[in-house]
């Protein structure tokens, strides 16, 4: 749609934002996972992982811990750690 190669798009994105396109996409998926976790307490974390594009729950745990210092399980049990809008 934008008539750019994937590498050129990634390069332009990094130039404009200072962040890589892959990091941005990961951030977007993690935000969605947080939203699903907080908005539906009965939903399993495994379903949340699959629905937000992660291979499995361990992969979601890994990236959540790297980005936020806590696994998604902590959000389920202590929802005052973060607010959703």
C-alpha positions as CSV (number, residue, x, y, z in Angstrom):
1,X,0.0,0.0,0.0
2,X,2.9,2.4,0.6
3,X,5.1,1.0,-2.1
4,X,8.1,0.6,0.2
5,X,10.2,-2.5,0.8
6,X,10.0,-3.8,4.3
7,X,13.6,-2.8,5.1
8,X,12.9,0.8,3.8
9,X,9.7,1.1,5.8
10,X,11.6,-0.1,9.0
11,X,14.4,2.4,8.3
12,X,12.0,5.3,7.9
13,X,10.0,4.3,10.9
14,X,13.2,4.2,13.1
15,X,14.3,7.6,11.7
16,X,11.0,9.2,12.5
17,X,10.3,7.6,15.9
18,X,13.7,6.6,17.3
19,X,12.3,3.1,17.9
20,X,12.3,0.0,15.7
21,X,9.2,-1.2,14.0
22,X,9.4,-4.6,15.6
23,X,9.7,-3.0,19.1
24,X,6.6,-0.9,18.3
25,X,4.6,-3.9,17.2
26,X,5.7,-5.8,20.3
27,X,4.7,-2.8,22.5
28,X,1.3,-2.7,20.7
29,X,0.7,-6.4,21.3
30,X,1.7,-6.1,25.0
31,X,-0.7,-3.2,25.5
32,X,-3.5,-5.3,24.0
33,X,-2.6,-8.2,26.3
34,X,-2.6,-5.9,29.3
35,X,-6.0,-4.6,28.3
36,X,-7.5,-8.0,27.8
37,X,-6.0,-9.2,31.1
38,X,-7.5,-6.3,33.1
39,X,-10.8,-6.1,31.3
40,X,-11.7,-9.8,31.5
41,X,-10.4,-11.5,34.7
42,X,-12.0,-14.8,33.8
43,X,-10.1,-15.1,30.5
44,X,-7.1,-17.4,30.6
45,X,-3.6,-15.9,30.1
46,X,-2.9,-18.6,27.5
47,X,-5.9,-17.4,25.5
48,X,-4.7,-13.8,25.9
49,X,-1.3,-14.8,24.7
50,X,-2.7,-16.5,21.6
51,X,-5.2,-13.7,20.8
52,X,-2.5,-11.1,20.9
53,X,-0.1,-12.8,18.6
54,X,2.3,-14.6,21.0
55,X,3.3,-18.2,20.4
56,X,2.4,-19.3,23.9
57,X,2.1,-18.1,27.5
58,X,5.9,-18.4,28.3
59,X,6.7,-16.0,25.4
60,X,4.1,-13.5,26.7
61,X,5.6,-13.9,30.2
62,X,9.1,-13.2,28.9
63,X,8.2,-10.0,27.1
64,X,6.0,-8.7,29.8
65,X,8.7,-9.2,32.4
66,X,11.3,-7.6,30.1
67,X,9.2,-4.5,29.4
68,X,7.3,-4.1,32.7
69,X,9.2,-6.1,35.3
70,X,6.3,-8.3,36.1
71,X,4.5,-11.3,34.5
72,X,0.8,-10.9,33.3
73,X,-0.2,-13.1,36.2
74,X,0.6,-10.2,38.6
75,X,-1.9,-8.0,36.8
76,X,-4.7,-10.5,37.3
77,X,-4.1,-10.6,41.1
78,X,-3.2,-7.0,41.6
79,X,-5.0,-4.8,39.1
80,X,-4.2,-1.6,40.8
81,X,-0.7,-1.8,39.4
82,X,-2.0,-0.2,36.1
83,X,-5.0,1.7,34.9
84,X,-6.8,1.1,31.6
85,X,-8.7,3.8,29.6
